[in-house]
Amino acid sequence: MQMQMNLEDYFQTIASIQKKSVILLTDRGVMDNTAYCTPEVEQAIYDETGWDKTSIRDNRYDMVIHLVTAADGAEEFYTLENNAARTETASVAKMLDKMTQGVWNGHPNYV
């Protein structure tokens, strides 16, 4: 999470010195990582770093746009054959997608 924040902050710095407006898009937000943790591990991360979950979730990103996996509603288009990094079955992909959606609950501009 720290590495991702550092990288995002680096790009934010570059964007801030541009002469025109810039929109930064990320494929994953920092909170996505917590969908893959137990609540105990997640809390240990916050305790160790001093980070505040609500602050990261609600203030780090102006907007969160969640694109739902094809495994949920467009199953015929979900395949392991066109993406070597994808290893989840459709049912596991749906479960992980729901967990990822859940970590953003409460963000003021989540769609």
Phi, psi and omega in degrees: 000321180296317179298318179296317178297319179299317180294315178298318179297323178299312179293327176296320178296315178299316180298323185291341180260005179283155182275354178228169181295143182229139172246126177261129176242135175241149180285330179221144173263161183305321182296335179306325181303326185287345176293341183258008181249154167287158176303326180293318179293318178301313180296323178298323178297313180296319180296318183289323186265339185080009179287157177246120183306311183296320180296315178297312184295314191267337188247342185286328184237135178292328182208146175238120177249114181261119175266118184289141179301146175298338179295347181244086176110342177224047188307328181296343179259355179274121181214153174268354189280341184250011182208104183296336181280344182273123181235352185280142169293167180300320181293322177291320178299319178297316180298313180296324178296317178296320178295319179294318176301319184298326182290344179264356178305125181109342178299134186293345182222059182256127177226000000 
